[in-house]
Amino acid sequence: MTLSSAPLRRQLLLGSLGATLLLAAGCSKTAKPKGQALAREATLLCLGDSLTFGYGATPDTSYPQRLEQLTGHVTQNAGVNGDTSDGALARLPGLLQANTPGLVLVSIGGNDFLRGLPVDRTKATLKQIVQTAGASTQVVLIAQPKPVLMAAATGSLKDHEVYAEVAGDTGVALFADGWSHVLSRAELRSDQIHANAEGYKVFAERLDAWLREQKFIA
């Protein structure tokens, strides 16, 4: 009886381990969400601050306008110069109602950092933005860099860690190293914290490629 029960215990243990591994694999997949391809007529809502507005360039060279040309999807530029995450959250319900977008691209928080607002407050607001938009449509969170001027001068800007934290907490898709890549290059900037027309073009091209890789755009 003792000898015959040992293999059974091993089988049970292996079965339990297999179930645990399958569960872990399922969790890892949800940690890196993929998008659902947008319908041809779906619009994109670009929520953000001066980087979305296109400060430092002309309206027709902002990243939302460039993205519209690349994807074929109509974009709504909801960028406001100087806006904070609180301001974006306040504007969001009206924008969702007016535009019924198929995808919301959230690029906000840089002014929070520049003004020294508590990072925990910014993180909580970003989570509210993601959850509010995500209740009715798909969402992509776009990371912004830590505002370190010397890092910009030396080409070494890094994304603020709050975006990865929000993505981890909410499961939202995160487009990383977009603005950090552009704003680390003097030839792509109009000043220390804004892109120029070429910078917005490069950003839109990188975002378009990522959206296609993540299956948001067919």
C-alpha positions as CSV (number, residue, x, y, z in Angstrom):
1,M,0.0,0.0,0.0
2,T,2.8,2.4,0.9
3,L,4.8,1.6,-2.3
4,S,1.8,2.0,-4.6
5,S,0.7,5.3,-3.1
6,A,4.1,7.0,-3.7
7,P,3.6,7.2,-7.5
8,L,0.1,8.6,-7.0
9,R,1.4,11.3,-4.7
10,R,4.0,12.2,-7.4
11,Q,1.3,12.4,-10.0
12,L,-0.8,14.7,-7.8
13,L,2.2,16.9,-7.1
14,L,3.1,17.2,-10.8
15,G,-0.5,17.9,-11.7
16,S,-0.7,20.7,-9.1
17,L,2.6,22.1,-10.4
18,G,1.3,22.1,-14.0
19,A,-1.8,23.9,-13.0
20,T,0.3,26.5,-11.2
21,L,2.5,27.0,-14.2
22,L,-0.5,27.4,-16.5
23,L,-2.0,30.0,-14.2
24,A,1.3,31.9,-14.1
25,A,1.5,31.8,-17.9
26,G,-2.0,33.2,-18.1
27,C,-1.1,36.0,-15.7
28,S,2.0,36.9,-17.7
29,K,-0.1,37.2,-20.9
30,T,-2.5,39.6,-19.3
31,A,0.5,41.7,-18.0
32,K,1.3,42.5,-21.7
33,P,-2.1,43.2,-23.3
34,K,-2.6,43.1,-27.0
35,G,-5.1,45.4,-28.7
36,Q,-8.1,44.5,-30.8
37,A,-7.9,45.7,-34.4
38,L,-9.9,48.9,-34.8
39,A,-12.8,49.1,-37.2
40,R,-12.0,51.1,-40.3
41,E,-14.3,53.9,-39.2
42,A,-13.0,54.1,-35.6
43,T,-11.5,57.4,-34.5
44,L,-8.6,58.0,-32.2
45,L,-8.8,60.4,-29.3
46,C,-5.4,61.9,-28.4
47,L,-5.6,63.2,-24.8
48,G,-2.7,65.1,-23.5
49,D,-0.7,68.4,-23.0
50,S,1.5,70.5,-25.2
51,L,3.3,67.5,-26.6
52,T,-0.1,66.3,-28.0
53,F,-1.2,69.8,-29.0
54,G,2.0,70.1,-31.0
55,Y,3.7,73.1,-29.3
56,G,6.8,74.0,-31.2
57,A,5.4,73.2,-34.6
58,T,2.4,74.0,-36.7
59,P,-1.1,72.3,-36.2
60,D,-0.7,70.2,-39.3
61,T,2.6,68.7,-38.0
62,S,1.4,67.7,-34.5
63,Y,1.7,64.0,-33.7
64,P,-2.1,63.4,-33.9
65,Q,-2.2,64.8,-37.4
66,R,0.8,62.8,-38.5
67,L,-0.8,59.7,-36.9
68,E,-4.0,60.3,-38.9
69,Q,-2.0,60.3,-42.1
70,L,-0.2,57.1,-41.2
71,T,-3.1,55.1,-39.9
72,G,-6.0,56.3,-42.0
73,H,-8.0,56.8,-38.8
74,V,-9.5,60.2,-38.0
75,T,-7.8,61.6,-34.9
76,Q,-9.1,64.2,-32.4
77,N,-6.3,66.3,-31.0
78,A,-7.3,66.8,-27.3
79,G,-4.0,68.3,-26.3
80,V,-4.0,71.4,-24.1
81,N,-0.8,73.4,-23.5
82,G,0.2,73.3,-19.8
83,D,-2.5,70.8,-18.9
84,T,-2.0,68.4,-15.9
85,S,-3.3,65.0,-15.3
86,D,-6.1,66.5,-13.1
87,G,-7.1,68.7,-16.0
88,A,-7.1,65.9,-18.5
89,L,-9.3,63.8,-16.2
90,A,-11.8,66.6,-15.9
91,R,-12.0,67.0,-19.6
92,L,-12.2,63.3,-20.4
93,P,-15.9,62.5,-19.9
94,G,-17.0,65.2,-22.3
95,L,-14.5,64.2,-24.8
96,L,-15.6,60.6,-24.7
97,Q,-19.2,61.6,-25.1
98,A,-18.5,64.0,-28.0
99,N,-16.2,61.7,-29.9
100,T,-17.0,58.0,-29.0
101,P,-13.5,57.0,-30.0
102,G,-12.3,53.5,-30.8
103,L,-9.0,54.1,-29.0
104,V,-7.8,56.7,-26.5
105,L,-4.1,57.6,-26.4
106,V,-3.2,59.1,-23.1
107,S,-0.1,61.2,-22.9
108,I,-0.2,63.4,-19.8
109,G,1.8,64.0,-16.6
110,G,4.8,66.0,-17.7
111,N,3.5,69.2,-16.2
112,D,2.7,67.4,-13.0
113,F,6.4,66.6,-12.7
114,L,7.6,70.1,-13.7
115,R,5.3,71.7,-11.1
116,G,6.5,69.3,-8.4
117,L,3.1,67.8,-7.7
118,P,3.1,64.6,-5.6
119,V,3.9,61.6,-7.7
120,D,1.3,59.5,-5.8
121,R,-1.4,62.0,-6.8
122,T,-0.3,61.9,-10.4
123,K,-0.3,58.1,-10.4
124,A,-3.8,57.9,-8.9
125,T,-5.1,60.4,-11.5
126,L,-3.5,58.5,-14.3
127,K,-5.2,55.3,-13.1
128,Q,-8.6,57.1,-13.0
129,I,-8.0,58.3,-16.6
130,V,-7.2,54.8,-17.8
131,Q,-10.1,53.3,-15.9
132,T,-12.6,56.0,-17.1
133,A,-11.7,55.7,-20.7
134,G,-11.3,51.9,-20.5
135,A,-14.9,51.5,-19.3
136,S,-16.1,52.3,-22.9
137,T,-13.1,51.9,-25.3
138,Q,-9.5,50.7,-25.7
139,V,-6.8,52.7,-24.1
140,V,-3.0,53.1,-24.6
141,L,-0.9,54.9,-22.0
142,I,2.0,56.9,-23.4
143,A,5.0,57.3,-21.1
144,Q,6.6,60.8,-20.6
145,P,10.2,61.3,-19.4
146,K,11.5,62.5,-16.1
147,P,12.1,66.3,-16.5
148,V,15.8,66.3,-16.2
149,L,17.3,69.0,-18.4
150,M,20.9,67.7,-18.3
151,A,19.6,64.3,-19.4
152,A,18.0,65.9,-22.4
153,A,21.2,67.7,-23.2
154,T,23.2,64.5,-23.1
155,G,20.6,62.3,-24.9
156,S,19.8,60.1,-21.9
157,L,16.2,60.9,-21.0
158,K,14.3,58.0,-19.4
159,D,10.6,57.4,-18.9
160,H,9.2,58.3,-15.5
161,E,8.6,55.0,-13.7
162,V,5.0,56.0,-12.7
163,Y,3.8,55.0,-16.2
164,A,5.1,51.4,-15.9
165,E,3.5,51.3,-12.4
166,V,0.1,52.4,-13.7
167,A,0.3,49.9,-16.6
168,G,1.2,47.1,-14.1
169,D,-1.7,48.1,-11.8
170,T,-4.3,48.4,-14.5
171,G,-3.2,46.1,-17.3
172,V,-3.3,49.0,-19.8
173,A,-1.1,48.8,-22.9
174,L,2.0,51.0,-22.4
175,F,3.9,52.8,-25.3
176,A,7.3,53.3,-23.7
177,D,10.3,55.3,-24.8
178,G,8.4,57.4,-27.4
179,W,8.9,60.9,-26.0
180,S,12.1,60.0,-24.2
181,H,13.6,59.0,-27.6
182,V,12.5,62.2,-29.4
183,L,13.3,64.7,-26.6
184,S,16.8,63.2,-26.0
185,R,17.8,64.4,-29.5
186,A,18.5,68.1,-30.1
187,E,17.7,67.9,-33.8
188,L,14.1,66.7,-32.9
189,R,13.4,69.4,-30.3
190,S,12.1,73.0,-30.6
191,D,13.2,73.6,-27.0
192,Q,14.3,71.5,-24.0
193,I,10.9,70.0,-23.4
194,H,9.0,70.1,-26.7
195,A,9.5,68.5,-30.1
196,N,9.7,70.2,-33.4
197,A,7.9,69.2,-36.6
198,E,10.4,66.5,-37.4
199,G,10.3,65.2,-33.8
200,Y,6.5,64.9,-33.9
201,K,6.9,63.0,-37.2
202,V,9.4,60.6,-35.7
203,F,7.2,60.1,-32.6
204,A,4.1,59.4,-34.8
205,E,6.0,56.9,-36.9
206,R,7.3,55.0,-33.9
207,L,3.8,55.0,-32.3
208,D,2.2,53.9,-35.6
209,A,4.6,51.0,-35.9
210,W,4.0,50.0,-32.2
211,L,0.2,50.2,-32.7
212,R,0.4,47.8,-35.6
213,E,2.7,45.4,-33.7
214,Q,0.2,45.4,-30.8
215,K,-2.6,44.7,-33.3
216,F,-4.6,47.9,-32.6
217,I,-4.1,48.9,-36.3
218,A,-4.5,46.3,-39.0
